[in-house]
Amino acid sequence: MSDKKSIIMKGVAVSDAMDKTIVVAVDTFKTHRKYLKKFIFTKKYKVHDPENKYSVGDKVIFQSCKPISKDKKFIVVED
């Protein structure tokens, strides 16, 4: 049995159109290898929201879990 650590991330909800699912955008700073310029990299994740509690613009903390569907592999963490 593997002892994997769950990934915890923070982001902002950008869509809540789906039932029990929100889309969360996570911004990270990356550095270009050659020019060493820093830039913002945005990635969107589909996150399971069982109570449909979060809406667009809310700050969300979520963590990885077992796959719920084809795209959803994260669940909202209660504060």
C-alpha positions as CSV (number, residue, x, y, z in Angstrom):
1,M,0.0,0.0,0.0
2,S,1.5,3.3,-1.0
3,D,1.6,6.2,1.4
4,K,0.9,9.2,-0.9
5,K,0.6,12.6,0.5
6,S,-2.5,14.6,-0.5
7,I,-1.9,17.8,-2.4
8,I,-3.4,21.0,-0.8
9,M,-3.9,24.1,-3.0
10,K,-5.5,27.5,-2.8
11,G,-7.3,29.3,-5.6
12,V,-10.3,31.4,-6.7
13,A,-13.5,29.9,-8.1
14,V,-14.0,31.0,-11.7
15,S,-17.2,29.0,-12.6
16,D,-20.0,27.3,-10.7
17,A,-22.3,26.4,-13.6
18,M,-22.0,22.6,-13.1
19,D,-23.9,20.7,-10.4
20,K,-21.7,19.9,-7.3
21,T,-18.6,21.1,-9.2
22,I,-16.7,24.3,-9.3
23,V,-13.7,25.4,-11.5
24,V,-10.9,26.8,-9.5
25,A,-8.0,28.9,-11.0
26,V,-4.6,28.5,-9.3
27,D,-1.9,31.1,-10.0
28,T,1.8,30.2,-9.6
29,F,5.0,32.1,-10.4
30,K,7.4,30.4,-12.8
31,T,10.8,31.5,-14.0
32,H,11.9,31.3,-17.6
33,R,14.9,28.9,-17.9
34,K,17.0,31.1,-20.2
35,Y,15.9,34.6,-19.5
36,L,15.1,34.2,-15.8
37,K,12.1,36.4,-16.1
38,K,9.3,35.6,-13.7
39,F,5.7,35.2,-15.0
40,I,2.3,34.0,-13.7
41,F,1.1,30.6,-14.8
42,T,-2.6,29.9,-14.3
43,K,-4.1,26.4,-14.2
44,K,-7.7,25.5,-13.7
45,Y,-8.9,22.5,-11.7
46,K,-12.4,21.0,-11.4
47,V,-13.2,20.6,-7.7
48,H,-16.0,18.6,-6.1
49,D,-18.3,20.8,-4.1
50,P,-21.0,18.5,-2.6
51,E,-23.2,21.2,-1.1
52,N,-23.0,23.7,-4.0
53,K,-21.8,26.2,-1.3
54,Y,-19.1,28.2,-3.3
55,S,-19.8,30.7,-6.1
56,V,-17.7,32.7,-8.5
57,G,-15.0,34.8,-6.8
58,D,-14.8,32.8,-3.6
59,K,-11.4,31.8,-2.3
60,V,-11.2,28.0,-2.0
61,I,-8.8,25.6,-0.3
62,F,-8.9,22.1,-1.9
63,Q,-7.0,18.8,-1.7
64,S,-6.5,15.8,-3.9
65,C,-8.6,12.7,-3.4
66,K,-9.5,9.5,-5.3
67,P,-11.0,10.2,-8.7
68,I,-14.7,11.2,-8.5
69,S,-15.1,11.4,-12.3
70,K,-13.0,11.7,-15.4
71,D,-11.8,15.3,-14.6
72,K,-12.6,15.7,-10.9
73,K,-9.7,14.5,-8.6
74,F,-10.0,17.2,-6.0
75,I,-12.4,18.0,-3.2
76,V,-13.1,21.2,-1.2
77,V,-11.6,21.3,2.3
78,E,-13.8,22.7,5.0
79,D,-12.2,25.6,7.0
